[in-house]
Amino acid sequence: MSATTDIVQKLWNLCHILRDDGITYLAYVTELTYLLFLKMAQETGTETQIPEGYRWGDLVSRDGIEQMNFYRAALLELGTNSSPRVQGNFC
């Protein structure tokens, strides 16, 4: 199985879990988009466009409630106080 196919399968598996927990399609697609944007910026070496302290590594370095609180704060920060290019993904 290719890496791309593996990633797609993992995402669909997560979507099924979210759907089964009563989260709407629109809600989980939006959240996955935000997370993919952060992860892809790390993977492609374009993280410099994202303010320090709000990058993928900052998110995954936390666990549980701390991670959820950080994620919410990061969405607010990235949607209001970052470059227009980044804001466009988080507004």
QUICORRA-V555300 format. One line per field, one symbol per residue. ss: DSSP state (H for helix, E for strand, L for the rest). phi: phi as a letter, one per 30 degrees, with the letter a starting at -180 (. if undefined). burial: I if it has 9 or more other C-alpha atoms within 8 Angstrom, else O. A space follows every 10 residues. Layout:
BEGIN
ss: ???
phi: ???
burial: ???
END
This chain:
BEGIN
ss: LLHHHHHHHH HHHHHHHHHH LLLLHHHHHH HHHHHHHHHH HHHHLLHHHL LLLLLHHHHH LLLHHHHHHH HHHHHHHHHH LLLHHHHHHH L
phi: .ddddddddd dddddddddd djddeedddd ddddddeddd dddcicdddc eejbcedddd dcbhdedddd eddddddddb bbdeddeedc d
burial: OOOOOIOOOO OOOOIOOIIO OOIOOOOIOO OOOIOOIIIO IIOOOOIOOI IOOIIIOIIO OOOOOOIIOI IOOIIIIIIO OIOOOIIOII O
END
